[in-house]
Amino acid sequence: MRYMLLIYSPESYWASISEQERGKIYQEYLDFTDSIRKSGHHVAGDPLERTTAATTVRLRNGKAVSTDGPFAETREQLGGYYIIQAKDLDEATEIAKRVPSARIGSIEVRPILDMPAKLQQAAS
């Protein structure tokens, strides 16, 4: 089964640490990514730009409204994601515990809904 690991952490944390500390955490991410690639769990993953680069789109009463920034003000922001392959939620959770930002934020583990083949074909 595929799971998405949504990585949340306070952007203010990253601004508050030294370049050397950031480099150390980035290396931990490279090592983590390498380990899940080697174990066959990695499907995809990327970091995201800061929330200041985000645009939120809403459709209300047939009109699109765009605003700068994320949807909601929170203490933690979505900073990146991994899509992994795991046999069950327990295995996915064990992998999520190894994501470096779990120490400073949170990792949401969410199953990816498998769409039936007919729906996938109709969507493409």
Backbone bond lengths (Angstrom), bond angles and torsions (degrees), N, CA, C in turn:
res aa  C-N    CA-C-N  psi(-1)  N-CA   C-N-CA  omega(-1)  CA-C   N-CA-C  phi
1 M - - - 1.451 - - 1.526 108.86 -
2 R 1.331 115.01 145.52 1.461 120.16 177.75 1.526 109.98 -92.87
3 Y 1.331 114.76 142.26 1.458 122.57 176.93 1.519 108.95 -130.95
4 M 1.328 115.56 146.31 1.454 120.24 172.79 1.520 107.37 -104.07
5 L 1.315 115.72 129.23 1.456 121.91 174.09 1.515 106.70 -102.06
6 L 1.323 116.90 108.40 1.464 122.76 -179.09 1.518 107.84 -94.19
7 I 1.314 116.20 121.91 1.462 122.61 -171.69 1.532 109.45 -99.16
8 Y 1.331 116.07 113.59 1.459 122.07 179.42 1.519 109.58 -112.85
9 S 1.318 115.57 133.34 1.466 120.51 173.69 1.525 108.22 -156.43
10 P 1.328 116.48 157.75 1.467 118.57 179.43 1.528 110.93 -72.31
11 E 1.329 117.18 123.86 1.467 119.94 177.79 1.524 110.53 -59.21
12 S 1.325 116.56 -31.01 1.464 120.21 -179.84 1.533 111.33 -62.03
13 Y 1.323 117.33 -29.13 1.464 120.33 178.73 1.526 109.94 -62.49
14 W 1.327 116.15 -45.97 1.463 120.38 -176.58 1.523 111.22 -64.00
15 A 1.327 116.31 -32.72 1.465 120.42 178.65 1.526 111.48 -75.74
16 S 1.332 116.86 -20.86 1.467 120.42 -174.98 1.524 114.20 -90.17
17 I 1.329 117.33 -10.44 1.473 119.05 -177.94 1.519 110.81 -102.65
18 S 1.305 115.58 161.06 1.466 120.53 -177.37 1.526 110.97 -73.54
19 E 1.311 114.75 162.95 1.467 121.26 176.39 1.525 110.08 -58.38
20 Q 1.319 116.62 -38.62 1.465 121.37 179.31 1.541 111.13 -64.07
21 E 1.328 116.50 -43.27 1.468 119.87 178.39 1.525 111.14 -65.05
22 R 1.352 117.06 -41.38 1.465 120.72 177.06 1.519 110.40 -60.76
23 G 1.336 116.09 -43.57 1.458 120.41 179.46 1.521 111.89 -60.52
24 K 1.316 116.26 -37.99 1.469 121.04 178.76 1.537 110.54 -64.37
25 I 1.325 116.35 -43.15 1.476 119.96 179.38 1.522 110.40 -69.32
26 Y 1.326 118.12 -40.12 1.464 120.58 177.40 1.534 110.36 -60.07
27 Q 1.327 116.80 -38.69 1.466 120.17 177.08 1.528 110.13 -64.12
28 E 1.330 116.72 -39.62 1.471 119.92 176.28 1.528 110.71 -59.87
29 Y 1.339 116.54 -39.54 1.467 119.90 176.96 1.524 111.31 -64.24
30 L 1.330 116.98 -42.70 1.471 119.77 178.05 1.522 110.61 -61.22
31 D 1.326 116.26 -42.74 1.464 120.60 178.91 1.523 111.50 -65.07
32 F 1.359 116.54 -43.34 1.465 120.60 178.63 1.528 110.22 -61.17
33 T 1.337 116.52 -47.95 1.465 120.84 -179.55 1.517 110.92 -59.97
34 D 1.318 116.89 -43.13 1.460 121.19 178.03 1.532 110.62 -60.62
35 S 1.331 116.73 -41.40 1.469 119.86 -177.77 1.523 112.08 -66.94
36 I 1.355 117.86 -39.25 1.470 117.51 179.81 1.531 111.81 -77.85
37 R 1.327 116.94 -22.08 1.478 118.71 171.80 1.524 109.73 -68.03
38 K 1.334 114.97 -47.13 1.471 119.70 -178.88 1.519 112.27 -63.85
39 S 1.341 117.71 -33.42 1.469 120.95 -178.83 1.528 112.46 -82.28
40 G 1.329 117.59 -8.05 1.459 121.13 179.08 1.521 114.27 85.78
41 H 1.324 118.54 7.98 1.463 121.67 -179.53 1.529 112.86 -85.78
42 H 1.316 118.32 -24.87 1.468 122.58 -173.78 1.522 111.04 -72.92
43 V 1.332 116.62 131.15 1.455 122.92 172.26 1.524 109.13 -113.78
44 A 1.337 116.66 -48.56 1.464 121.94 -179.76 1.522 108.82 -163.94
45 G 1.321 115.53 169.07 1.456 119.96 175.86 1.509 110.95 171.51
46 D 1.321 115.49 148.09 1.454 121.60 178.95 1.521 109.94 -157.80
47 P 1.336 116.21 150.11 1.467 118.70 168.59 1.526 108.36 -79.66
48 L 1.318 115.97 159.62 1.459 120.94 177.62 1.523 109.80 -110.06
49 E 1.321 116.28 154.79 1.459 121.19 172.52 1.526 108.47 -65.00
50 R 1.320 116.62 164.19 1.467 121.11 179.37 1.532 110.39 -61.05
51 T 1.321 116.06 159.03 1.465 120.33 -178.58 1.522 112.77 -61.91
52 T 1.319 117.87 -22.33 1.467 120.03 178.08 1.524 111.29 -64.93
53 A 1.331 117.98 -17.51 1.457 121.61 178.07 1.530 112.06 -93.28
54 A 1.333 116.99 -2.47 1.464 121.72 -176.03 1.525 111.69 -81.88
55 T 1.314 114.84 153.11 1.455 123.25 170.53 1.522 106.91 -131.13
56 T 1.314 117.06 132.71 1.455 121.42 178.44 1.519 108.52 -107.31
57 V 1.324 116.17 131.79 1.464 122.29 -178.83 1.526 108.69 -114.22
58 R 1.329 115.50 131.93 1.460 122.01 175.72 1.531 107.85 -128.04
59 L 1.296 115.99 144.96 1.459 120.97 174.76 1.527 107.04 -114.43
60 R 1.327 116.02 114.84 1.465 121.93 -178.71 1.521 108.77 -128.43
61 N 1.323 115.33 125.92 1.476 120.94 179.35 1.526 111.45 52.21
62 G 1.322 115.95 39.67 1.454 120.95 177.40 1.516 115.11 78.97
63 K 1.334 118.03 1.52 1.461 120.97 179.84 1.515 110.46 -113.53
64 A 1.321 115.19 134.83 1.461 120.58 177.46 1.523 109.06 -85.47
65 V 1.308 114.84 133.77 1.462 121.16 177.20 1.525 106.80 -125.18
66 S 1.325 116.40 123.91 1.458 121.66 178.63 1.516 109.54 -110.75
67 T 1.317 115.97 138.41 1.459 120.76 175.58 1.521 108.69 -132.43
68 D 1.310 115.22 150.70 1.456 120.05 176.50 1.514 109.11 -73.55
69 G 1.314 115.96 144.71 1.452 120.99 174.24 1.507 113.40 94.98
70 P 1.325 115.08 179.08 1.460 120.51 -177.56 1.525 111.21 -75.58
71 F 1.315 116.25 170.50 1.458 122.50 -177.81 1.516 112.24 -62.93
72 A 1.323 117.52 -44.93 1.464 120.63 -174.07 1.523 110.36 -132.77
73 E 1.309 115.44 148.82 1.459 120.69 174.48 1.525 108.10 -80.95
74 T 1.296 117.02 120.75 1.455 121.83 179.02 1.522 108.48 -138.57
75 R 1.321 115.95 167.64 1.459 119.61 177.57 1.525 111.30 -76.18
76 E 1.329 116.94 -26.27 1.461 120.92 178.79 1.520 108.63 -117.99
77 Q 1.331 115.66 141.91 1.452 120.66 -179.67 1.527 109.52 -116.24
78 L 1.325 115.29 151.65 1.453 120.97 176.25 1.519 108.17 -68.83
79 G 1.325 116.70 118.27 1.453 120.62 -175.41 1.513 114.52 -110.51
80 G 1.321 117.03 -12.44 1.451 120.24 -179.32 1.514 109.86 171.86
81 Y 1.320 114.95 -176.99 1.463 119.53 -178.03 1.523 110.50 -156.32
82 Y 1.298 114.16 160.22 1.457 122.61 166.92 1.518 106.48 -129.56
83 I 1.304 116.88 145.56 1.455 122.08 165.66 1.518 104.82 -110.52
84 I 1.322 115.08 124.81 1.460 119.81 -177.39 1.529 110.32 -124.05
85 Q 1.300 114.90 162.17 1.460 122.99 173.02 1.522 105.67 -108.38
86 A 1.319 117.18 124.51 1.466 121.47 179.51 1.520 108.42 -142.37
87 K 1.336 116.09 152.93 1.470 118.94 -176.61 1.522 112.04 -71.03
88 D 1.354 116.77 -27.84 1.459 120.24 -179.89 1.529 109.55 -164.04
89 L 1.330 115.41 179.09 1.461 120.78 -178.38 1.523 111.83 -62.24
90 D 1.312 117.42 -36.62 1.464 119.83 179.49 1.532 111.30 -60.43
91 E 1.323 116.75 -45.41 1.462 119.84 179.25 1.530 110.32 -66.30
92 A 1.332 117.51 -41.35 1.463 120.91 179.15 1.530 110.68 -62.31
93 T 1.329 116.66 -39.40 1.466 121.22 179.36 1.525 110.74 -66.75
94 E 1.311 117.76 -39.27 1.466 120.87 177.48 1.527 110.52 -62.65
95 I 1.325 116.92 -39.37 1.462 120.45 177.73 1.530 109.37 -67.01
96 A 1.333 117.27 -42.79 1.466 121.67 -179.05 1.526 111.68 -60.08
97 K 1.312 117.60 -33.61 1.468 121.37 179.43 1.521 111.90 -62.54
98 R 1.324 117.39 -21.49 1.463 121.99 -177.60 1.530 112.91 -89.99
99 V 1.345 118.10 -8.12 1.469 120.87 178.38 1.533 107.52 -66.35
100 P 1.328 118.43 125.34 1.465 120.83 -175.55 1.532 115.13 -51.29
101 S 1.311 118.72 -38.23 1.468 120.29 -177.52 1.525 113.68 -72.80
102 A 1.316 118.33 -6.16 1.468 119.98 175.98 1.524 110.28 -60.91
103 R 1.340 117.52 -24.55 1.471 121.74 -179.79 1.527 112.61 -75.00
104 I 1.332 117.42 -24.70 1.463 119.84 -175.68 1.521 113.24 -118.09
105 G 1.302 117.60 -11.45 1.460 121.94 -178.07 1.508 110.07 -142.90
106 S 1.318 116.11 -132.35 1.459 120.37 179.29 1.522 109.54 -146.92
107 I 1.316 114.54 154.90 1.463 121.45 177.56 1.519 106.75 -120.43
108 E 1.313 116.53 115.19 1.462 120.60 176.71 1.522 107.76 -87.33
109 V 1.320 116.53 125.53 1.464 122.25 179.08 1.524 106.87 -104.24
110 R 1.333 115.84 115.38 1.454 118.85 -176.63 1.526 110.60 -130.32
111 P 1.335 117.06 126.88 1.468 119.43 176.03 1.527 110.35 -62.70
112 I 1.313 115.41 143.79 1.460 120.85 175.85 1.524 107.20 -92.78
113 L 1.301 115.43 126.51 1.454 121.59 -179.13 1.522 109.23 -71.56
114 D 1.322 116.53 123.28 1.460 120.51 176.85 1.523 109.03 -83.38
115 M 1.318 114.93 118.66 1.459 119.72 179.31 1.524 109.25 -80.57
116 P 1.326 117.77 140.51 1.465 119.76 175.14 1.524 110.45 -58.87
117 A 1.315 116.71 147.67 1.466 122.48 -176.38 1.532 112.20 -54.28
118 K 1.336 118.44 -38.92 1.470 121.24 -179.29 1.533 110.75 -61.82
119 L 1.318 117.25 -41.20 1.461 120.70 178.51 1.523 111.31 -67.28
120 Q 1.332 116.70 -39.26 1.459 120.08 178.78 1.513 111.08 -62.97
121 Q 1.352 117.18 -41.19 1.455 121.16 179.74 1.523 110.64 -66.70
122 A 1.315 117.48 -39.27 1.469 121.59 -179.44 1.528 110.63 -67.28
123 A 1.329 117.21 -31.54 1.467 121.13 -178.87 1.527 111.69 -75.64
124 S 1.316 117.56 -21.85 1.479 118.37 -176.96 1.495 113.41 -98.08
